[in-house]
Amino acid sequence: MDIGRVLKFYRKEKNKTQEEVAEAIVSTSYLSRIENNKTTVDEETLALLFNRLGVDYYKILSNDKRISDLLALWEEPLLNNDIEGCKEIYEELQKMIHPITNIKLQTEYHVKRIRACIILKCYEDAAYSIRFLEEYYDSLSARNRFYYFKHVGNYYWVNQESDKAKEYLDKALLEYSQAHLNELEKADMYFLYSLILYVNQRETLSFSYGQESLRIFQNNYKREQCLKLHVQLGICYSRLGDIMSGLCEFQKAKSLAKELNDTYHLGVVEHNIANMYLRKRDRNNAMSHLKMAMSYKEKESISYFQSLSLLIYVCYQEGLLEECQEYLNSHLETAKGLPTDNVPMQERWWLYPFISEEEREWETYLKEEFLPTLNRRHFNTNYQQRYFKFLGEYYQEKGGYKKAAAYYKLAIESNNIDVY
């Protein structure tokens, strides 16, 4: 333990001089040597020095066993995304971890804290732990290196940096050892890797990892995770052009969501089923499932407006302009209170002038707000394909062939299918 560095940390934190801390215990020069790790010192003297700083040296040392036990207990709620279980252990650990804590325990704490902060949506705290671990990476055990790469990959995934996420998940795959880790950790890693591969347009490989993850979760009776995997596999099938298999996966997900009374995923599944019917050009069924999706979703959520905007889009294609106007005016005040730095809300605010106002009005918003948002965010190739094709058709019908050709070209280049 780098005890001198720890003592110096507390002294500076308390704004104490070396003379104030050393008085009647050791000489100032000897304290300086202790702080710079240039001498050994007995525990009684250390206890006196720490006590002067208001720190109970023995109590902190005695916490090591409890910290180790809590870190082991933390693994299950972290793996299962158990918010309450994760938070309870996190709050206890926060009170016990100090700069004086054994550095191996500190590094393990920060490795697992990354995942906890993702679950609890404390992303700045996760970023701090990543920076901390950059300095102490060499002290990580093989087991904690696996968690480090997996959780940092997870961090970049939720921050929509899929290339970095893949870079760290690639390393996690190399570090995984079934001899030292629960097989469910492998399934969890494969699921995350499947999502990342899908976004990076590696559909076949994404499907393969998703299937293996599902197999493991099924063998361990993890219904919540199986539900998510069926959704992911349905999306993969859709991207690969196999609509019937995609619908089959979504129906399996729907059955599990009903068993679990999981209204959030029922909304997600219904939205995806609607997209599958759009692929089949069955707009009536698509509208029916979008309405069902909205009935499950919270009306104050961005996800709700994602389904609402797609419903308006489909209604417009069916020539149901009165319904479009009615849907646009519904929940207007709620929409005004939601953030606009996301595609679903940008879509909603573009559709409003597109249906209600003159072309020159909505073209300004299209060029200055909506299209830049689509192009800026890597996850939005599905929206790009949808709206580039839509705008191509719109301008072609209006006789604007040059603009139509430009948007058709963009639609082909996006080379994607609207699946989510």
C-alpha positions in Angstrom: 0.0 0.0 0.0 1.3 3.4 -1.0 0.7 4.7 2.5 2.8 7.9 2.2 0.9 9.1 -0.8 -2.4 8.4 1.0 -1.2 10.4 4.1 -0.2 13.3 1.8 -3.6 13.2 0.1 -5.5 13.6 3.4 -3.1 16.3 4.6 -3.7 18.4 1.5 -7.4 17.7 1.5 -7.6 19.0 5.1 -5.4 22.0 4.1 -2.8 21.1 6.8 0.9 21.9 6.7 3.5 19.2 7.4 4.4 21.1 10.6 0.9 21.0 11.9 0.5 17.2 11.2 4.0 16.3 12.5 3.9 18.3 15.7 4.7 16.2 18.8 4.5 13.0 16.7 7.5 13.0 14.3 9.8 15.6 12.9 8.8 17.5 9.8 11.6 16.0 7.8 10.6 12.5 8.8 7.0 13.2 7.8 8.2 14.4 4.5 10.1 11.1 4.0 7.0 9.1 5.0 4.9 11.0 2.5 7.4 10.4 -0.3 7.7 6.6 0.6 11.4 6.9 1.5 11.2 5.2 4.8 9.2 2.6 6.7 7.1 3.6 9.7 5.3 1.6 12.4 1.5 1.4 12.5 1.2 3.2 15.8 2.9 6.3 14.4 0.7 6.1 11.2 -2.4 5.9 13.3 -1.4 9.0 15.2 -0.7 10.9 12.1 -4.0 9.9 10.4 -5.9 10.6 13.6 -4.6 14.2 13.5 -6.2 14.5 10.2 -9.5 13.1 11.5 -9.1 9.7 9.7 -9.4 6.4 11.6 -6.5 4.4 10.1 -7.5 1.0 11.7 -11.2 1.4 10.7 -10.3 1.9 7.1 -8.0 -1.1 7.1 -10.6 -3.3 8.7 -13.1 -2.4 5.9 -11.1 -4.3 3.3 -12.8 -7.6 4.0 -16.2 -6.1 3.9 -15.4 -4.3 0.6 -14.2 -7.5 -0.9 -17.4 -9.3 0.0 -19.6 -6.4 -1.3 -17.7 -6.4 -4.6 -18.4 -10.1 -5.0 -22.1 -9.6 -4.2 -22.3 -6.7 -6.6 -21.7 -9.0 -9.6 -25.2 -10.5 -9.7 -27.3 -7.2 -9.7 -24.8 -5.7 -12.2 -25.3 -8.7 -14.5 -29.1 -8.6 -14.2 -29.4 -4.8 -14.5 -31.1 -4.9 -11.1 -31.4 -1.1 -10.3 -32.4 -1.4 -6.6 -29.8 -4.2 -5.8 -27.1 -2.3 -7.7 -27.9 1.0 -6.0 -28.0 -0.5 -2.5 -24.5 -2.0 -2.7 -23.1 1.0 -4.5 -24.2 3.4 -1.8 -22.6 1.2 0.9 -19.3 0.9 -1.1 -19.2 4.6 -1.7 -18.9 5.2 2.1 -16.1 2.7 2.4 -13.8 3.3 -0.5 -11.0 5.8 0.4 -7.7 6.6 -1.2 -6.1 4.5 1.6 -8.1 1.5 0.5 -6.0 -1.4 -1.0 -5.4 -0.4 -4.6 -6.6 -3.7 -6.0 -9.9 -3.2 -4.2 -10.1 0.3 -5.5 -9.5 -0.8 -9.1 -12.1 -3.6 -8.8 -14.5 -1.1 -7.4 -14.0 1.3 -10.3 -14.3 -1.4 -12.9 -17.7 -2.5 -11.5 -18.7 1.1 -10.8 -18.7 1.7 -14.6 -21.5 -0.8 -15.1 -23.3 0.5 -12.0 -23.2 4.0 -13.3 -24.6 2.9 -16.7 -27.5 1.1 -14.9 -28.1 4.2 -12.7 -27.5 6.6 -15.6 -24.7 8.4 -13.8 -22.5 8.7 -16.9 -20.1 11.3 -15.6 -19.2 9.1 -12.7 -18.6 6.2 -15.1 -16.2 8.5 -17.1 -14.4 9.3 -13.9 -13.8 5.6 -13.1 -12.6 5.0 -16.7 -10.0 7.8 -16.2 -9.0 6.4 -12.8 -8.4 2.9 -14.3 -6.3 4.3 -17.1 -3.6 5.0 -14.5 -3.9 1.7 -12.7 -4.7 -0.6 -15.6 -1.5 -2.7 -15.0 -2.8 -3.7 -11.5 -5.9 -5.4 -12.9 -6.3 -9.1 -12.6 -7.3 -11.1 -15.7 -10.8 -11.4 -14.4 -11.1 -7.6 -13.8 -9.6 -6.9 -17.2 -12.5 -8.8 -18.8 -15.0 -6.7 -16.8 -13.1 -3.5 -17.6 -13.2 -4.1 -21.4 -16.8 -5.3 -21.2 -18.1 -2.4 -19.1 -16.1 0.3 -21.0 -17.5 -1.1 -24.2 -21.0 -0.9 -22.7 -20.2 2.8 -21.7 -19.3 3.7 -25.3 -22.4 1.9 -26.6 -24.8 3.9 -24.4 -23.0 7.0 -25.6 -23.5 6.0 -29.2 -19.9 5.5 -30.0 -20.2 2.1 -31.6 -16.7 1.9 -33.1 -15.1 2.4 -29.7 -17.6 0.0 -28.1 -16.6 -2.7 -30.6 -12.9 -2.0 -29.9 -13.4 -2.8 -26.2 -15.8 -5.7 -26.7 -13.2 -7.3 -29.1 -10.8 -7.2 -26.2 -13.4 -8.5 -23.7 -13.9 -11.5 -26.0 -10.2 -12.3 -25.8 -10.1 -12.0 -22.0 -13.2 -14.2 -21.3 -12.4 -17.4 -19.5 -15.1 -19.8 -18.6 -12.9 -21.2 -15.8 -13.1 -17.9 -13.9 -16.4 -16.4 -15.0 -20.1 -17.3 -15.0 -21.4 -18.4 -18.4 -24.1 -15.7 -18.1 -21.3 -13.1 -18.3 -20.5 -14.6 -21.7 -24.2 -14.4 -22.7 -24.4 -10.8 -21.6 -21.3 -9.9 -23.5 -22.5 -11.7 -26.7 -25.8 -9.8 -26.5 -24.0 -6.4 -26.3 -21.6 -7.5 -29.0 -24.6 -8.5 -31.2 -26.1 -5.0 -30.8 -22.8 -3.3 -31.7 -22.2 -5.6 -34.8 -25.7 -4.8 -36.0 -25.2 -1.0 -35.8 -21.8 -1.6 -37.7 -23.8 -3.4 -40.4 -22.3 -6.8 -39.6 -25.8 -8.4 -39.6 -24.8 -12.1 -40.1 -22.2 -12.0 -37.4 -24.6 -10.0 -35.1 -27.3 -12.8 -35.7 -24.8 -15.5 -34.8 -23.7 -13.9 -31.5 -27.4 -13.1 -30.7 -28.4 -16.8 -31.2 -25.6 -18.0 -28.9 -26.5 -15.5 -26.3 -30.1 -16.6 -26.4 -29.2 -20.3 -26.1 -27.3 -19.6 -22.9 -30.0 -17.4 -21.4 -32.6 -20.0 -22.3 -30.6 -22.8 -20.6 -30.5 -20.6 -17.5 -34.2 -19.7 -17.6 -33.5 -15.9 -17.9 -36.8 -14.8 -19.4 -36.1 -11.1 -19.3 -32.9 -11.5 -21.3 -34.5 -14.0 -23.7 -37.2 -11.3 -24.4 -34.6 -8.8 -25.4 -32.8 -11.4 -27.6 -35.9 -12.3 -29.5 -36.4 -8.6 -30.2 -32.8 -8.3 -31.4 -33.0 -11.4 -33.6 -36.3 -10.1 -35.1 -34.5 -6.9 -36.0 -31.6 -9.0 -37.5 -34.0 -11.1 -39.6 -35.6 -7.9 -40.9 -32.3 -6.4 -41.9 -31.5 -9.7 -43.7 -34.8 -9.6 -45.5 -36.5 -12.5 -43.8 -39.8 -10.9 -42.8 -41.6 -14.1 -41.7 -38.7 -15.2 -39.4 -38.6 -11.7 -38.0 -42.3 -11.7 -37.2 -41.9 -15.1 -35.5 -39.1 -13.7 -33.2 -41.3 -10.7 -32.4 -44.2 -12.9 -31.5 -42.0 -14.9 -29.2 -40.9 -11.6 -27.6 -44.5 -10.5 -27.3 -45.5 -13.7 -25.5 -42.6 -13.3 -23.0 -43.4 -9.6 -22.4 -47.0 -10.5 -21.6 -45.9 -13.3 -19.2 -43.6 -10.8 -17.5 -46.2 -7.9 -17.7 -43.5 -5.9 -19.3 -45.4 -3.0 -21.0 -42.2 -1.3 -22.0 -41.1 -4.1 -24.2 -44.6 -4.7 -25.4 -44.5 -1.2 -26.8 -41.1 -1.9 -28.5 -42.3 -5.2 -30.0 -45.5 -3.7 -31.4 -43.5 -0.9 -33.0 -41.2 -3.4 -34.6 -44.1 -5.6 -35.8 -45.6 -2.4 -37.4 -42.3 -1.9 -39.2 -42.4 -5.5 -40.5 -45.9 -4.9 -42.0 -44.6 -1.7 -43.6 -41.9 -3.8 -45.3 -44.8 -5.9 -46.7 -46.6 -2.7 -47.7 -49.5 -3.6 -45.4 -50.2 -0.2 -44.0 -53.5 -1.0 -42.3 -51.8 -3.6 -40.1 -48.9 -1.3 -39.5 -51.2 1.5 -38.3 -53.0 -1.0 -36.0 -49.8 -2.2 -34.4 -48.5 1.4 -34.0 -51.6 2.3 -32.1 -51.1 -0.7 -29.9 -47.5 0.3 -29.3 -48.6 3.7 -28.2 -51.1 2.2 -25.8 -48.3 0.5 -24.0 -45.9 3.4 -24.0 -45.8 6.3 -21.6 -47.3 9.4 -23.2 -44.5 11.6 -21.9 -41.7 9.5 -23.4 -39.7 10.0 -26.5 -40.5 6.4 -27.4 -44.2 7.3 -27.5 -43.5 10.1 -30.0 -41.4 7.8 -32.1 -44.4 5.6 -32.7 -46.7 8.6 -33.1 -44.5 10.1 -35.7 -44.3 6.9 -37.7 -48.1 6.6 -37.5 -48.4 10.1 -38.9 -45.9 9.2 -41.7 -48.0 6.1 -42.6 -51.3 8.1 -42.5 -49.8 10.6 -44.8 -48.8 7.9 -47.3 -52.4 6.6 -47.1 -53.7 10.1 -47.8 -55.4 10.4 -44.4 -54.5 14.1 -43.9 -57.2 14.8 -41.4 -55.9 12.0 -39.2 -52.4 13.4 -39.6 -53.5 16.8 -38.5 -55.3 15.3 -35.5 -52.3 13.3 -34.4 -50.0 16.3 -34.8 -52.1 18.4 -32.6 -52.5 15.7 -29.9 -50.0 16.0 -27.0 -48.7 19.2 -28.4 -47.9 20.6 -25.0 -46.2 17.4 -23.9 -44.0 17.5 -27.1 -42.9 21.0 -26.3 -41.6 19.8 -22.9 -39.4 17.1 -24.4 -35.8 17.5 -25.5 -35.2 18.0 -29.2 -31.7 16.6 -29.5 -32.9 13.3 -30.7 -34.3 12.0 -34.0 -37.9 11.0 -32.9 -38.6 14.6 -31.7 -36.8 16.2 -34.7 -39.0 14.0 -36.9 -42.2 15.1 -35.1 -41.3 18.8 -35.4 -40.5 18.4 -39.1 -43.7 16.5 -39.8 -45.7 19.4 -38.3 -44.8 22.1 -40.9 -44.5 19.5 -43.7 -48.2 18.7 -43.3 -49.5 22.1 -42.1 -47.4 24.7 -43.9 -45.9 25.7 -47.3 -43.0 23.9 -48.8 -40.5 26.8 -48.2 -41.3 26.7 -44.5 -40.6 23.0 -43.9 -37.7 22.9 -46.3 -35.8 25.4 -44.0 -36.3 23.1 -40.9 -35.5 20.1 -43.0 -32.1 21.5 -44.2 -31.1 23.2 -40.9 -32.4 20.8 -38.3 -33.8 17.4 -39.3 -31.3 16.2 -42.0 -28.2 17.4 -40.1 -29.5 15.4 -37.0 -29.9 12.3 -39.2 -26.5 12.6 -40.7 -24.8 13.4 -37.4 -26.0 10.3 -35.5 -24.5 6.9 -36.5 -27.6 5.0 -35.2 -30.0 6.6 -37.6 -29.4 5.0 -41.0 -32.9 3.5 -40.8 -34.4 7.0 -40.6 -32.1 8.2 -43.4 -33.3 5.5 -45.8 -36.9 6.1 -44.9 -36.9 9.9 -45.4 -34.4 10.0 -48.3 -36.8 7.7 -50.2 -39.8 9.6 -49.0 -38.4 13.0 -50.1 -37.4 11.5 -53.4 -40.9 10.3 -54.1 -42.3 13.7 -52.9 -40.2 15.8 -55.2 -40.7 13.4 -58.1 -44.5 13.8 -57.8 -44.1 17.6 -57.6 -41.9 17.6 -60.8 -38.7 18.5 -58.9 -36.7 15.8 -60.6 -33.2 17.2 -59.8 -34.0 17.2 -56.0 -35.8 13.8 -56.4 -32.7 12.2 -58.0 -30.4 13.6 -55.2 -32.6 12.1 -52.5 -32.9 8.8 -54.3 -29.2 8.6 -54.5 -28.9 9.3 -50.8 -31.4 6.5 -50.1 -29.4 4.0 -52.1 -26.2 5.0 -50.4 -27.7 4.6 -47.0 -28.5 1.0 -48.1 -30.5 0.3 -45.0 -33.9 -1.0 -44.0 -36.3 0.7 -41.6 -36.5 -1.9 -38.8 -36.7 -0.1 -35.5 
